[in-house]
Amino acid sequence: MKSTTETTDTAAANKLYNEADAKIWALGHSIPLYQRPEVLAVRSNLANYGADGLASRDYTKVGWLK
């Protein structure tokens, strides 16, 4: 990126920017900015089990209703 700011040739700078862009997208192309909806079907007599959202599941609280 530093070399793109040092060149005066616009075409060469654009080429370098495109190369940097390709390398950035190769590293990781998605950043989770929001919670994605999760749909999960479970039996009605299963307690404390479902879509986690941003929480982590506590398996000690999951169980069957009487």
All heavy atoms as TSV, in Angstrom:
chain	resi	resn	atom	element	x	y	z
A	1	MET	N	N	0.820	-1.183	0.000
A	1	MET	CA	C	0.000	0.000	0.000
A	1	MET	C	C	0.872	1.258	0.000
A	1	MET	O	O	0.495	2.250	-0.591
A	1	MET	CB	C	-0.921	0.003	1.218
A	1	MET	CG	C	-1.963	-1.117	1.235
A	1	MET	SD	S	-3.121	-1.069	-0.121
A	1	MET	CE	C	-4.044	0.363	0.264
A	2	LYS	N	N	2.007	1.168	0.652
A	2	LYS	CA	C	2.877	2.340	0.688
A	2	LYS	C	C	3.406	2.669	-0.704
A	2	LYS	O	O	3.500	3.843	-1.082
A	2	LYS	CB	C	4.029	2.097	1.649
A	2	LYS	CG	C	4.906	3.306	1.837
A	2	LYS	CD	C	6.014	3.034	2.834
A	2	LYS	CE	C	6.894	4.259	2.952
A	2	LYS	NZ	N	8.020	4.034	3.853
A	3	SER	N	N	3.710	1.637	-1.477
A	3	SER	CA	C	4.252	1.891	-2.816
A	3	SER	C	C	3.215	2.523	-3.740
A	3	SER	O	O	3.562	3.232	-4.674
A	3	SER	CB	C	4.781	0.598	-3.425
A	3	SER	OG	O	3.748	-0.348	-3.563
A	4	THR	N	N	1.942	2.292	-3.483
A	4	THR	CA	C	0.908	2.916	-4.321
A	4	THR	C	C	0.845	4.412	-4.101
A	4	THR	O	O	0.527	5.166	-5.014
A	4	THR	CB	C	-0.471	2.306	-4.032
A	4	THR	OG1	O	-0.772	2.462	-2.650
A	4	THR	CG2	C	-0.513	0.847	-4.396
A	5	THR	N	N	1.148	4.860	-2.894
A	5	THR	CA	C	1.113	6.302	-2.627
A	5	THR	C	C	2.363	7.008	-3.131
A	5	THR	O	O	2.357	8.229	-3.280
A	5	THR	CB	C	0.957	6.566	-1.119
A	5	THR	OG1	O	2.057	5.979	-0.427
A	5	THR	CG2	C	-0.341	5.987	-0.599
A	6	GLU	N	N	3.415	6.236	-3.370
A	6	GLU	CA	C	4.665	6.840	-3.825
A	6	GLU	C	C	4.757	6.976	-5.333
A	6	GLU	O	O	5.583	7.723	-5.839
A	6	GLU	CB	C	5.849	6.017	-3.314
A	6	GLU	CG	C	5.976	6.050	-1.795
A	6	GLU	CD	C	7.017	5.092	-1.272
A	6	GLU	OE1	O	7.516	4.247	-2.053
A	6	GLU	OE2	O	7.322	5.161	-0.079
A	7	THR	N	N	3.925	6.250	-6.069
A	7	THR	CA	C	3.997	6.312	-7.532
A	7	THR	C	C	3.146	7.464	-8.060
A	7	THR	O	O	2.128	7.833	-7.479
A	7	THR	CB	C	3.547	4.984	-8.159
A	7	THR	OG1	O	3.714	5.062	-9.574
A	7	THR	CG2	C	2.103	4.667	-7.855
A	8	THR	N	N	3.599	8.023	-9.166
A	8	THR	CA	C	2.845	9.105	-9.812
A	8	THR	C	C	2.025	8.598	-10.990
A	8	THR	O	O	1.180	9.326	-11.508
A	8	THR	CB	C	3.800	10.202	-10.302
A	8	THR	OG1	O	4.768	9.633	-11.178
A	8	THR	CG2	C	4.498	10.864	-9.124
A	9	ASP	N	N	2.289	7.364	-11.396
A	9	ASP	CA	C	1.557	6.760	-12.513
A	9	ASP	C	C	0.236	6.196	-11.994
A	9	ASP	O	O	0.210	5.280	-11.182
A	9	ASP	CB	C	2.406	5.656	-13.148
A	9	ASP	CG	C	1.753	5.059	-14.385
A	9	ASP	OD1	O	0.766	5.648	-14.887
A	9	ASP	OD2	O	2.236	4.015	-14.837
A	10	THR	N	N	-0.871	6.748	-12.459
A	10	THR	CA	C	-2.189	6.333	-11.986
A	10	THR	C	C	-2.491	4.888	-12.344
A	10	THR	O	O	-3.048	4.146	-11.527
A	10	THR	CB	C	-3.281	7.251	-12.586
A	10	THR	OG1	O	-2.943	8.609	-12.298
A	10	THR	CG2	C	-4.633	6.944	-12.003
A	11	ALA	N	N	-2.130	4.463	-13.537
A	11	ALA	CA	C	-2.390	3.089	-13.969
A	11	ALA	C	C	-1.615	2.089	-13.104
A	11	ALA	O	O	-2.141	1.048	-12.703
A	11	ALA	CB	C	-2.038	2.912	-15.439
A	12	ALA	N	N	-0.366	2.422	-12.802
A	12	ALA	CA	C	0.443	1.539	-11.952
A	12	ALA	C	C	-0.116	1.505	-10.534
A	12	ALA	O	O	-0.154	0.448	-9.891
A	12	ALA	CB	C	1.889	2.006	-11.947
A	13	ALA	N	N	-0.552	2.647	-10.044
A	13	ALA	CA	C	-1.135	2.694	-8.696
A	13	ALA	C	C	-2.410	1.870	-8.639
A	13	ALA	O	O	-2.639	1.133	-7.674
A	13	ALA	CB	C	-1.415	4.136	-8.299
A	14	ASN	N	N	-3.250	1.966	-9.665
A	14	ASN	CA	C	-4.478	1.170	-9.701
A	14	ASN	C	C	-4.177	-0.319	-9.729
A	14	ASN	O	O	-4.856	-1.114	-9.092
A	14	ASN	CB	C	-5.332	1.562	-10.904
A	14	ASN	CG	C	-5.971	2.917	-10.728
A	14	ASN	OD1	O	-6.142	3.391	-9.605
A	14	ASN	ND2	N	-6.322	3.551	-11.837
A	15	LYS	N	N	-3.146	-0.697	-10.466
A	15	LYS	CA	C	-2.754	-2.102	-10.520
A	15	LYS	C	C	-2.307	-2.583	-9.137
A	15	LYS	O	O	-2.681	-3.670	-8.700
A	15	LYS	CB	C	-1.642	-2.298	-11.547
A	15	LYS	CG	C	-1.212	-3.731	-11.703
A	15	LYS	CD	C	-0.102	-3.884	-12.729
A	15	LYS	CE	C	0.339	-5.336	-12.786
A	15	LYS	NZ	N	1.486	-5.555	-13.636
A	16	LEU	N	N	-1.532	-1.772	-8.445
A	16	LEU	CA	C	-1.068	-2.136	-7.105
A	16	LEU	C	C	-2.234	-2.200	-6.111
A	16	LEU	O	O	-2.277	-3.074	-5.245
A	16	LEU	CB	C	-0.011	-1.144	-6.627
A	16	LEU	CG	C	1.325	-1.193	-7.364
A	16	LEU	CD1	C	2.202	-0.021	-6.956
A	16	LEU	CD2	C	2.029	-2.514	-7.091
A	17	TYR	N	N	-3.178	-1.274	-6.233
A	17	TYR	CA	C	-4.363	-1.310	-5.377
A	17	TYR	C	C	-5.177	-2.581	-5.618
A	17	TYR	O	O	-5.679	-3.202	-4.677
A	17	TYR	CB	C	-5.248	-0.080	-5.607
A	17	TYR	CG	C	-4.801	1.155	-4.858
A	17	TYR	CD1	C	-4.580	2.348	-5.523
A	17	TYR	CD2	C	-4.617	1.126	-3.477
A	17	TYR	CE1	C	-4.178	3.481	-4.842
A	17	TYR	CE2	C	-4.216	2.260	-2.790
A	17	TYR	CZ	C	-3.998	3.433	-3.472
A	17	TYR	OH	O	-3.597	4.555	-2.798
A	18	ASN	N	N	-5.320	-2.967	-6.864
A	18	ASN	CA	C	-6.059	-4.192	-7.183
A	18	ASN	C	C	-5.365	-5.430	-6.631
A	18	ASN	O	O	-6.017	-6.360	-6.160
A	18	ASN	CB	C	-6.261	-4.314	-8.692
A	18	ASN	CG	C	-7.294	-3.338	-9.209
A	18	ASN	OD1	O	-8.182	-2.919	-8.469
A	18	ASN	ND2	N	-7.173	-2.959	-10.469
A	19	GLU	N	N	-4.028	-5.452	-6.673
A	19	GLU	CA	C	-3.285	-6.573	-6.099
A	19	GLU	C	C	-3.478	-6.623	-4.585
A	19	GLU	O	O	-3.667	-7.692	-4.005
A	19	GLU	CB	C	-1.804	-6.456	-6.443
A	19	GLU	CG	C	-1.489	-6.708	-7.899
A	19	GLU	CD	C	-0.034	-6.435	-8.240
A	19	GLU	OE1	O	0.773	-6.192	-7.313
A	19	GLU	OE2	O	0.299	-6.466	-9.443
A	20	ALA	N	N	-3.426	-5.469	-3.941
A	20	ALA	CA	C	-3.640	-5.415	-2.492
A	20	ALA	C	C	-5.057	-5.844	-2.144
A	20	ALA	O	O	-5.277	-6.570	-1.174
A	20	ALA	CB	C	-3.372	-4.000	-1.989
A	21	ASP	N	N	-6.012	-5.417	-2.941
A	21	ASP	CA	C	-7.407	-5.788	-2.717
A	21	ASP	C	C	-7.594	-7.300	-2.816
A	21	ASP	O	O	-8.288	-7.903	-1.992
A	21	ASP	CB	C	-8.295	-5.067	-3.732
A	21	ASP	CG	C	-9.760	-5.341	-3.506
A	21	ASP	OD1	O	-10.237	-5.121	-2.379
A	21	ASP	OD2	O	-10.436	-5.792	-4.459
A	22	ALA	N	N	-6.966	-7.922	-3.791
A	22	ALA	CA	C	-7.072	-9.377	-3.948
A	22	ALA	C	C	-6.473	-10.103	-2.749
A	22	ALA	O	O	-7.019	-11.103	-2.270
A	22	ALA	CB	C	-6.391	-9.816	-5.240
A	23	LYS	N	N	-5.352	-9.594	-2.239
A	23	LYS	CA	C	-4.722	-10.217	-1.075
A	23	LYS	C	C	-5.577	-10.055	0.179
A	23	LYS	O	O	-5.681	-10.959	1.002
A	23	LYS	CB	C	-3.332	-9.633	-0.846
A	23	LYS	CG	C	-2.336	-10.069	-1.895
A	23	LYS	CD	C	-0.970	-9.484	-1.635
A	23	LYS	CE	C	0.005	-9.906	-2.730
A	23	LYS	NZ	N	1.336	-9.350	-2.507
A	24	ILE	N	N	-6.198	-8.896	0.329
A	24	ILE	CA	C	-7.073	-8.667	1.482
A	24	ILE	C	C	-8.268	-9.605	1.452
A	24	ILE	O	O	-8.633	-10.218	2.459
A	24	ILE	CB	C	-7.528	-7.194	1.528
A	24	ILE	CG1	C	-6.338	-6.295	1.874
A	24	ILE	CG2	C	-8.655	-6.990	2.523
A	24	ILE	CD1	C	-6.593	-4.828	1.682
A	25	TRP	N	N	-8.908	-9.767	0.290
A	25	TRP	CA	C	-10.059	-10.647	0.172
A	25	TRP	C	C	-9.669	-12.107	0.331
A	25	TRP	O	O	-10.475	-12.930	0.764
A	25	TRP	CB	C	-10.775	-10.414	-1.156
A	25	TRP	CG	C	-11.647	-9.203	-1.088
A	25	TRP	CD1	C	-11.291	-7.926	-1.385
A	25	TRP	CD2	C	-12.995	-9.155	-0.663
A	25	TRP	NE1	N	-12.341	-7.085	-1.175
A	25	TRP	CE2	C	-13.405	-7.811	-0.745
A	25	TRP	CE3	C	-13.907	-10.100	-0.227
A	25	TRP	CZ2	C	-14.678	-7.403	-0.389
A	25	TRP	CZ3	C	-15.180	-9.689	0.113
A	25	TRP	CH2	C	-15.562	-8.360	0.034
A	26	ALA	N	N	-8.438	-12.471	0.004
A	26	ALA	CA	C	-7.979	-13.848	0.185
A	26	ALA	C	C	-7.827	-14.178	1.666
A	26	ALA	O	O	-8.023	-15.324	2.082
A	26	ALA	CB	C	-6.666	-14.064	-0.549
A	27	LEU	N	N	-7.486	-13.182	2.473
A	27	LEU	CA	C	-7.323	-13.410	3.912
A	27	LEU	C	C	-8.660	-13.661	4.599
A	27	LEU	O	O	-8.775	-14.520	5.461
A	27	LEU	CB	C	-6.629	-12.208	4.561
A	27	LEU	CG	C	-5.165	-12.018	4.223
A	27	LEU	CD1	C	-4.663	-10.708	4.817
A	27	LEU	CD2	C	-4.352	-13.182	4.738
A	28	GLY	N	N	-9.647	-12.925	4.259
A	28	GLY	CA	C	-10.962	-13.076	4.878
A	28	GLY	C	C	-11.908	-12.070	4.287
A	28	GLY	O	O	-11.638	-10.880	4.327
A	29	HIS	N	N	-12.997	-12.547	3.758
A	29	HIS	CA	C	-13.861	-11.632	3.013
A	29	HIS	C	C	-15.147	-11.272	3.724
A	29	HIS	O	O	-15.914	-10.477	3.231
A	29	HIS	CB	C	-14.193	-12.234	1.643
A	29	HIS	CG	C	-15.011	-13.475	1.729
A	29	HIS	ND1	N	-14.446	-14.690	1.996
A	29	HIS	CD2	C	-16.329	-13.691	1.625
A	29	HIS	CE1	C	-15.394	-15.610	2.032
A	29	HIS	NE2	N	-16.529	-15.021	1.812
A	30	SER	N	N	-15.422	-11.848	4.880
A	30	SER	CA	C	-16.667	-11.460	5.534
A	30	SER	C	C	-16.409	-11.159	6.998
A	30	SER	O	O	-15.745	-11.905	7.697
A	30	SER	CB	C	-17.724	-12.556	5.394
A	30	SER	OG	O	-17.356	-13.685	6.151
A	31	ILE	N	N	-16.952	-10.066	7.434
A	31	ILE	CA	C	-16.871	-9.649	8.821
A	31	ILE	C	C	-18.296	-9.640	9.362
A	31	ILE	O	O	-19.150	-8.924	8.832
A	31	ILE	CB	C	-16.251	-8.243	8.935
A	31	ILE	CG1	C	-14.855	-8.234	8.336
A	31	ILE	CG2	C	-16.238	-7.780	10.375
A	31	ILE	CD1	C	-14.265	-6.854	8.202
A	32	PRO	N	N	-18.580	-10.441	10.377
A	32	PRO	CA	C	-19.947	-10.447	10.903
A	32	PRO	C	C	-20.247	-9.138	11.625
A	32	PRO	O	O	-19.681	-8.842	12.667
A	32	PRO	CB	C	-19.957	-11.630	11.866
A	32	PRO	CG	C	-18.537	-11.858	12.229
A	32	PRO	CD	C	-17.719	-11.394	11.075
A	33	LEU	N	N	-21.118	-8.353	11.054
A	33	LEU	CA	C	-21.483	-7.074	11.640
A	33	LEU	C	C	-22.793	-7.138	12.401
A	33	LEU	O	O	-23.140	-6.211	13.121
A	33	LEU	CB	C	-21.580	-6.011	10.538
A	33	LEU	CG	C	-20.297	-5.765	9.746
A	33	LEU	CD1	C	-20.560	-4.771	8.629
A	33	LEU	CD2	C	-19.191	-5.280	10.654
A	34	TYR	N	N	-23.534	-8.225	12.229
A	34	TYR	CA	C	-24.818	-8.365	12.900
A	34	TYR	C	C	-25.075	-9.852	13.133
A	34	TYR	O	O	-24.436	-10.709	12.550
A	34	TYR	CB	C	-25.940	-7.758	12.065
A	34	TYR	CG	C	-26.063	-8.376	10.692
A	34	TYR	CD1	C	-26.910	-9.453	10.472
A	34	TYR	CD2	C	-25.318	-7.904	9.622
A	34	TYR	CE1	C	-27.005	-10.045	9.224
A	34	TYR	CE2	C	-25.404	-8.477	8.376
A	34	TYR	CZ	C	-26.253	-9.543	8.186
A	34	TYR	OH	O	-26.345	-10.133	6.953
A	35	GLN	N	N	-26.014	-10.137	14.002
A	35	GLN	CA	C	-26.374	-11.513	14.302
A	35	GLN	C	C	-27.268	-12.061	13.198
A	35	GLN	O	O	-28.273	-11.462	12.854
A	35	GLN	CB	C	-27.101	-11.572	15.638
A	35	GLN	CG	C	-27.575	-12.934	16.021
A	35	GLN	CD	C	-28.336	-12.912	17.334
A	35	GLN	OE1	O	-28.253	-11.965	18.077
A	35	GLN	NE2	N	-29.081	-13.953	17.591
A	36	ARG	N	N	-26.888	-13.203	12.661
A	36	ARG	CA	C	-27.717	-13.820	11.638
A	36	ARG	C	C	-28.852	-14.593	12.288
A	36	ARG	O	O	-28.665	-15.216	13.327
A	36	ARG	CB	C	-26.882	-14.781	10.796
A	36	ARG	CG	C	-25.858	-14.083	9.958
A	36	ARG	CD	C	-25.095	-15.059	9.126
A	36	ARG	NE	N	-24.095	-14.369	8.330
A	36	ARG	CZ	C	-23.228	-14.976	7.576
A	36	ARG	NH1	N	-23.207	-16.283	7.495
A	36	ARG	NH2	N	-22.361	-14.284	6.876
A	37	PRO	N	N	-30.035	-14.565	11.698
A	37	PRO	CA	C	-31.146	-15.314	12.277
A	37	PRO	C	C	-30.890	-16.816	12.206
A	37	PRO	O	O	-30.323	-17.314	11.236
A	37	PRO	CB	C	-32.350	-14.924	11.424
A	37	PRO	CG	C	-31.803	-14.283	10.216
A	37	PRO	CD	C	-30.418	-13.828	10.514
A	38	GLU	N	N	-31.271	-17.516	13.253
A	38	GLU	CA	C	-31.090	-18.959	13.309
A	38	GLU	C	C	-32.440	-19.598	13.603
A	38	GLU	O	O	-33.122	-19.220	14.554
A	38	GLU	CB	C	-30.095	-19.313	14.416
A	38	GLU	CG	C	-29.834	-20.784	14.556
A	38	GLU	CD	C	-28.851	-21.084	15.676
A	38	GLU	OE1	O	-28.287	-20.156	16.264
A	38	GLU	OE2	O	-28.667	-22.268	15.963
A	39	VAL	N	N	-32.838	-20.549	12.793
A	39	VAL	CA	C	-34.087	-21.263	12.983
A	39	VAL	C	C	-33.746	-22.688	13.387
A	39	VAL	O	O	-32.962	-23.366	12.720
A	39	VAL	CB	C	-34.942	-21.255	11.691
A	39	VAL	CG1	C	-36.210	-22.035	11.876
A	39	VAL	CG2	C	-35.228	-19.830	11.274
A	40	LEU	N	N	-34.326	-23.123	14.491
A	40	LEU	CA	C	-34.020	-24.435	15.022
A	40	LEU	C	C	-35.313	-25.064	15.512
A	40	LEU	O	O	-36.038	-24.456	16.299
A	40	LEU	CB	C	-33.010	-24.308	16.171
A	40	LEU	CG	C	-32.444	-25.568	16.747
A	40	LEU	CD1	C	-31.608	-26.304	15.703
A	40	LEU	CD2	C	-31.573	-25.234	17.940
A	41	ALA	N	N	-35.611	-26.264	15.054
A	41	ALA	CA	C	-36.825	-26.963	15.475
A	41	ALA	C	C	-36.456	-28.029	16.498
A	41	ALA	O	O	-35.550	-28.831	16.280
A	41	ALA	CB	C	-37.504	-27.605	14.271
A	42	VAL	N	N	-37.151	-28.002	17.639
A	42	VAL	CA	C	-36.945	-29.000	18.690
A	42	VAL	C	C	-38.301	-29.466	19.193
A	42	VAL	O	O	-39.324	-28.828	18.960
A	42	VAL	CB	C	-36.112	-28.440	19.871
A	42	VAL	CG1	C	-34.713	-28.071	19.428
A	42	VAL	CG2	C	-36.780	-27.260	20.510
A	43	ARG	N	N	-38.298	-30.579	19.893
A	43	ARG	CA	C	-39.548	-31.078	20.467
A	43	ARG	C	C	-40.050	-30.123	21.539
A	43	ARG	O	O	-39.277	-29.459	22.227
A	43	ARG	CB	C	-39.326	-32.464	21.063
A	43	ARG	CG	C	-39.007	-33.483	20.013
A	43	ARG	CD	C	-38.876	-34.831	20.648
A	43	ARG	NE	N	-38.501	-35.798	19.628
A	43	ARG	CZ	C	-38.524	-37.090	19.820
A	43	ARG	NH1	N	-38.882	-37.590	20.989
A	43	ARG	NH2	N	-38.179	-37.906	18.856
A	44	SER	N	N	-41.355	-30.087	21.719
A	44	SER	CA	C	-41.950	-29.142	22.664
A	44	SER	C	C	-41.647	-29.497	24.119
A	44	SER	O	O	-41.761	-28.641	24.993
A	44	SER	CB	C	-43.463	-29.078	22.454
A	44	SER	OG	O	-44.037	-30.354	22.693
A	45	ASN	N	N	-41.261	-30.742	24.395
A	45	ASN	CA	C	-40.972	-31.108	25.778
A	45	ASN	C	C	-39.477	-31.048	26.107
A	45	ASN	O	O	-39.046	-31.543	27.138
A	45	ASN	CB	C	-41.533	-32.491	26.098
A	45	ASN	CG	C	-40.972	-33.589	25.219
A	45	ASN	OD1	O	-40.367	-33.316	24.190
A	45	ASN	ND2	N	-41.187	-34.829	25.608
A	46	LEU	N	N	-38.693	-30.418	25.261
A	46	LEU	CA	C	-37.275	-30.212	25.526
A	46	LEU	C	C	-37.088	-28.791	26.031
A	46	LEU	O	O	-37.451	-27.825	25.365
A	46	LEU	CB	C	-36.440	-30.432	24.261
A	46	LEU	CG	C	-34.932	-30.300	24.395
A	46	LEU	CD1	C	-34.387	-31.306	25.395
A	46	LEU	CD2	C	-34.264	-30.491	23.056
A	47	ALA	N	N	-36.531	-28.650	27.223
A	47	ALA	CA	C	-36.415	-27.337	27.861
A	47	ALA	C	C	-35.015	-26.766	27.679
A	47	ALA	O	O	-34.019	-27.500	27.682
A	47	ALA	CB	C	-36.729	-27.459	29.358
A	48	ASN	N	N	-34.947	-25.440	27.545
A	48	ASN	CA	C	-33.693	-24.677	27.485
A	48	ASN	C	C	-32.797	-25.087	26.328
A	48	ASN	O	O	-31.579	-25.127	26.451
A	48	ASN	CB	C	-32.930	-24.786	28.805
A	48	ASN	CG	C	-33.703	-24.234	29.960
A	48	ASN	OD1	O	-34.399	-23.248	29.814
A	48	ASN	ND2	N	-33.605	-24.874	31.105
A	49	TYR	N	N	-33.389	-25.356	25.191
A	49	TYR	CA	C	-32.611	-25.680	24.010
A	49	TYR	C	C	-33.262	-24.994	22.826
A	49	TYR	O	O	-34.456	-25.096	22.614
A	49	TYR	CB	C	-32.572	-27.196	23.773
A	49	TYR	CG	C	-31.580	-27.608	22.717
A	49	TYR	CD1	C	-30.262	-27.833	23.047
A	49	TYR	CD2	C	-31.962	-27.750	21.389
A	49	TYR	CE1	C	-29.335	-28.205	22.092
A	49	TYR	CE2	C	-31.049	-28.120	20.425
A	49	TYR	CZ	C	-29.745	-28.349	20.778
A	49	TYR	OH	O	-28.828	-28.705	19.825
A	50	GLY	N	N	-32.486	-24.262	22.071
A	50	GLY	CA	C	-33.014	-23.554	20.914
A	50	GLY	C	C	-31.917	-22.741	20.268
A	50	GLY	O	O	-30.731	-23.023	20.453
A	51	ALA	N	N	-32.311	-21.725	19.543
A	51	ALA	CA	C	-31.337	-20.873	18.870
A	51	ALA	C	C	-30.504	-20.132	19.917
A	51	ALA	O	O	-31.035	-19.564	20.858
A	51	ALA	CB	C	-32.058	-19.891	17.960
A	52	ASP	N	N	-29.194	-20.169	19.747
A	52	ASP	CA	C	-28.296	-19.573	20.739
A	52	ASP	C	C	-28.198	-18.059	20.626
A	52	ASP	O	O	-28.026	-17.373	21.623
A	52	ASP	CB	C	-26.879	-20.152	20.585
A	52	ASP	CG	C	-26.819	-21.607	20.968
A	52	ASP	OD1	O	-27.596	-22.024	21.827
A	52	ASP	OD2	O	-25.984	-22.321	20.399
A	53	GLY	N	N	-28.246	-17.550	19.427
A	53	GLY	CA	C	-28.021	-16.125	19.246
A	53	GLY	C	C	-26.572	-15.794	19.550
A	53	GLY	O	O	-25.659	-16.454	19.078
A	54	LEU	N	N	-26.344	-14.803	20.380
A	54	LEU	CA	C	-24.989	-14.429	20.753
A	54	LEU	C	C	-24.536	-15.100	22.045
A	54	LEU	O	O	-23.417	-14.920	22.485
A	54	LEU	CB	C	-24.880	-12.909	20.894
A	54	LEU	CG	C	-25.129	-12.123	19.611
A	54	LEU	CD1	C	-25.111	-10.630	19.892
A	54	LEU	CD2	C	-24.085	-12.463	18.561
A	55	ALA	N	N	-25.425	-15.862	22.667
A	55	ALA	CA	C	-25.084	-16.549	23.918
A	55	ALA	C	C	-24.469	-17.908	23.620
A	55	ALA	O	O	-24.541	-18.419	22.517
A	55	ALA	CB	C	-26.342	-16.727	24.756
A	56	SER	N	N	-23.848	-18.499	24.614
A	56	SER	CA	C	-23.345	-19.859	24.465
A	56	SER	C	C	-24.259	-20.804	25.253
A	56	SER	O	O	-24.837	-20.424	26.263
A	56	SER	CB	C	-21.902	-19.976	24.935
A	56	SER	OG	O	-21.697	-19.274	26.116
A	57	ARG	N	N	-24.385	-21.994	24.759
A	57	ARG	CA	C	-25.330	-22.944	25.329
A	57	ARG	C	C	-24.755	-23.562	26.608
A	57	ARG	O	O	-23.615	-23.979	26.662
A	57	ARG	CB	C	-25.631	-24.040	24.310
A	57	ARG	CG	C	-26.623	-25.054	24.794
A	57	ARG	CD	C	-27.104	-25.947	23.687
A	57	ARG	NE	N	-27.931	-25.128	22.798
A	57	ARG	CZ	C	-27.904	-25.219	21.478
A	57	ARG	NH1	N	-27.141	-26.073	20.889
A	57	ARG	NH2	N	-28.661	-24.443	20.745
A	58	ASP	N	N	-25.579	-23.623	27.668
A	58	ASP	CA	C	-25.209	-24.271	28.921
A	58	ASP	C	C	-25.930	-25.614	28.959
A	58	ASP	O	O	-27.118	-25.697	29.250
A	58	ASP	CB	C	-25.626	-23.398	30.098
A	58	ASP	CG	C	-25.177	-23.959	31.431
A	58	ASP	OD1	O	-24.508	-25.022	31.443
A	58	ASP	OD2	O	-25.491	-23.342	32.462
A	59	TYR	N	N	-25.189	-26.670	28.654
A	59	TYR	CA	C	-25.797	-27.998	28.552
A	59	TYR	C	C	-26.249	-28.539	29.907
A	59	TYR	O	O	-26.997	-29.497	29.966
A	59	TYR	CB	C	-24.829	-28.973	27.881
A	59	TYR	CG	C	-24.736	-28.750	26.397
A	59	TYR	CD1	C	-23.677	-28.043	25.838
A	59	TYR	CD2	C	-25.728	-29.223	25.546
A	59	TYR	CE1	C	-23.611	-27.827	24.479
A	59	TYR	CE2	C	-25.673	-28.998	24.184
A	59	TYR	CZ	C	-24.610	-28.306	23.660
A	59	TYR	OH	O	-24.538	-28.088	22.305
A	60	THR	N	N	-25.822	-27.926	31.004
A	60	THR	CA	C	-26.281	-28.390	32.315
A	60	THR	C	C	-27.721	-27.979	32.566
A	60	THR	O	O	-28.371	-28.511	33.464
A	60	THR	CB	C	-25.390	-27.825	33.444
A	60	THR	OG1	O	-25.485	-26.393	33.441
A	60	THR	CG2	C	-23.952	-28.262	33.260
A	61	LYS	N	N	-28.254	-27.040	31.789
A	61	LYS	CA	C	-29.639	-26.576	31.967
A	61	LYS	C	C	-30.580	-27.158	30.915
A	61	LYS	O	O	-31.773	-26.857	30.942
A	61	LYS	CB	C	-29.682	-25.051	31.909
A	61	LYS	CG	C	-28.922	-24.412	33.056
A	61	LYS	CD	C	-29.011	-22.906	32.999
A	61	LYS	CE	C	-28.249	-22.290	34.156
A	61	LYS	NZ	N	-28.321	-20.841	34.133
A	62	VAL	N	N	-30.079	-27.959	29.998
A	62	VAL	CA	C	-30.909	-28.560	28.957
A	62	VAL	C	C	-31.467	-29.876	29.491
A	62	VAL	O	O	-30.756	-30.654	30.119
A	62	VAL	CB	C	-30.090	-28.809	27.674
A	62	VAL	CG1	C	-30.924	-29.561	26.637
A	62	VAL	CG2	C	-29.589	-27.508	27.107
A	63	GLY	N	N	-32.759	-30.096	29.264
A	63	GLY	CA	C	-33.337	-31.351	29.727
A	63	GLY	C	C	-34.761	-31.536	29.254
A	63	GLY	O	O	-35.344	-30.677	28.610
A	64	TRP	N	N	-35.326	-32.686	29.578
A	64	TRP	CA	C	-36.679	-33.040	29.175
A	64	TRP	C	C	-37.659	-32.655	30.255
A	64	TRP	O	O	-37.394	-32.798	31.438
A	64	TRP	CB	C	-36.786	-34.527	28.875
A	64	TRP	CG	C	-35.915	-34.953	27.741
A	64	TRP	CD1	C	-34.693	-35.555	27.823
A	64	TRP	CD2	C	-36.180	-34.768	26.359
A	64	TRP	NE1	N	-34.184	-35.768	26.564
A	64	TRP	CE2	C	-35.081	-35.294	25.654
A	64	TRP	CE3	C	-37.230	-34.220	25.643
A	64	TRP	CZ2	C	-35.005	-35.278	24.281
A	64	TRP	CZ3	C	-37.152	-34.198	24.265
A	64	TRP	CH2	C	-36.053	-34.733	23.588
A	65	LEU	N	N	-38.817	-32.160	29.843
A	65	LEU	CA	C	-39.908	-31.853	30.781
A	65	LEU	C	C	-40.644	-33.143	31.130
A	65	LEU	O	O	-40.664	-34.098	30.375
A	65	LEU	CB	C	-40.876	-30.859	30.148
A	65	LEU	CG	C	-40.297	-29.491	29.772
A	65	LEU	CD1	C	-41.362	-28.676	29.037
A	65	LEU	CD2	C	-39.795	-28.763	30.992
A	66	LYS	N	N	-41.269	-33.154	32.305
A	66	LYS	CA	C	-42.051	-34.337	32.721
A	66	LYS	C	C	-43.447	-34.247	32.180
A	66	LYS	O	O	-44.008	-33.244	31.967
A	66	LYS	CB	C	-42.092	-34.421	34.244
A	66	LYS	CG	C	-40.741	-34.751	34.809
A	66	LYS	CD	C	-40.838	-34.910	36.297
A	66	LYS	CE	C	-39.478	-35.256	36.856
A	66	LYS	NZ	N	-39.484	-35.490	38.272
